[in-house]
């Protein structure tokens, strides 16, 4: 999809600061900006992160425009405006996610795929991976080598990015344009869900083991060789370091970082970033001690 800045501005009644003829080919997050990609800024504190491309921003917070950036100024809810732009120009239609290409993957003798499995379009699966019954792998997902997906696992479904539209008093979806990436040797237990990224990817890194009834939110980055037991929620855009252990019934709040080698005890609610090599538990979670004395 290619569209000029002025076409979007005209449709959504946005003021342009910069080159109105700039061509946009896709959407992105603030940490992956390019000249031909569009993103958005939700508050003034993020304006300094804008470095290139096209950005939708509230007219009320706009200041000191950068010469190489094109700004689209909105008088209304910026997130809602950006959602509408994504829905109109960059989000695949629903039918794209309803095509089952499992038969194509069954031709690979290096895979083991059970009955009643759904594998969407543009999915990559590495050799040695085992997929149990009733697994759903939605379009654009990437599964590494020697992974294990247990029954009723859902990979690549939408996250809950929502914004109330005052015009119809209904919640509008914020399109989820990223994908899910599993690196090699990842295992995930029954009825767990990993949601695709919104404007970047959700990643589960090499060797991590995930139990049952776990929800990995959109844009999360789960490090290498982690153990996530069961009944765990990692909310959107949280980042878990390498070699982290997360106990039963833990909730990690959105956009929270957990450092390498840390351990989160059963039932904890993590509301603040945790450094590396600590043991924390409680609601809200508090640091109790170092996990390893020699680190």
C-alpha angles and dihedrals in degrees: 000000000000124000135164122241093240091058092058092043092053094048095050099031095244127160116237124222108185135006109001091191096058109131118230119204101175149340130270146172125261092259094057105044123165133174094254098042130089127219139158141235118221099191142011095259090068097052092091089061092064109104109152146352127040123319133190110217139166114266089224095064101036115124140149100009117212116236097232095048127083114215126203108199118210126198092197138047105327096204091051091047092050091047090055091050091052092046093050102043114014112025116097114240117259092252090065089068094048098065113105114209097173091123090064092055093046087067089068106091090199091068129074111210122176130205127296095022122153119206116178132212123295093016121152120204123184124227118271095032118140120208119193127208123300096013118153120206108181126212122296095017121143119213118186131218124296095009124153121214113187127209120305094008114155118208124185102009121148123278123228100263103154138163129184113244108212091199093070102009091238131124112254121210119240100224115247105219100165128084142226120258122194114188121209125304096017117151125193127188133229121302095003122142133212113189123212120247124267101220098349135027134285108229133196108187133218120306098002118148121208124190131211129302094019123148119203108193127221118288093014119149113206113191133227124294095003123155117216106182113196143304090029129149122198103187124220120302095005116145123213118195128222123293094012121157117208118190131217119299096009122156120200112196122232119283093010121142123214115196128232119283095013127140126214115201128228116290096008122153109210110206100157134047114273121213123227124286101018136127113225135173142152137070104308093021116246130191111253103176145319115296096216120027093205095059 
